[in-house]
Amino acid sequence: RDRRQPGRIRPEDVTTMKLVLEAAPITNHGIILNQLQKAVLDQLMENQEKAAAFLVTLMQGLPQKTAYLHYIAFDRKLDGAEHAAHPLPDGVLDFIDTTPGTYIPKAEVKDVSSDDFEDVSMKLSQLHQQLQASKEEREKAAMELRSALASQEEMGQALTVQVQQVQQLEQRQRDMSEDSARSMRDLQQDDRGSA
């Protein structure tokens, strides 16, 4: 992202995503939106209507949409820094781990055509203008996104339940191991006492 446009969707970013998604049969992917100003991040987190409008603009023209999104706030410590080493923000690794992937055989991957960049960028820009002019179309797309986001939330809740079940099983195994070890010590003490 360009520091001069924090929280704004740059046509170049959307064009890059479109070209990459067209170069391979990618069915699952996620998007990390970084360098979001606090006010923009707050609006996305607290206002579903604004979040949906933002996401419609982001995903317009993309061959594959996604409900897997992760927001990262702008970090002043990294502003203007080159080659800065910095720990990943909270939740990034979890987001990457829980976003479904797509296995793509090498033979099915095409080169990304940089020659098409200007043409695709212009078409996406026109599409963006049309979408902005058509409130009805934007509302329909926002409703579809809300549905996709609701599905993602349900999947997240199911994943949380599964993680809790695994943790409970692990705790039971630890408890059983401790009980076995205690029983073995008791048996050894009984053997020593009777000898």
Secondary structure as GFF3:
##gff-version 3
##sequence-region A 1 195
A	DSSP	alpha_helix	11	23	.	.	.	ID=ss1
A	DSSP	beta_strand	31	36	.	.	.	ID=ss2
A	DSSP	alpha_helix	38	46	.	.	.	ID=ss3
A	DSSP	alpha_helix	48	59	.	.	.	ID=ss4
A	DSSP	beta_strand	69	73	.	.	.	ID=ss5
A	DSSP	three_ten_helix	76	78	.	.	.	ID=ss6
A	DSSP	alpha_helix	92	98	.	.	.	ID=ss7
A	DSSP	three_ten_helix	106	108	.	.	.	ID=ss8
A	DSSP	three_ten_helix	114	116	.	.	.	ID=ss9
A	DSSP	alpha_helix	117	133	.	.	.	ID=ss10
A	DSSP	alpha_helix	135	194	.	.	.	ID=ss11
###
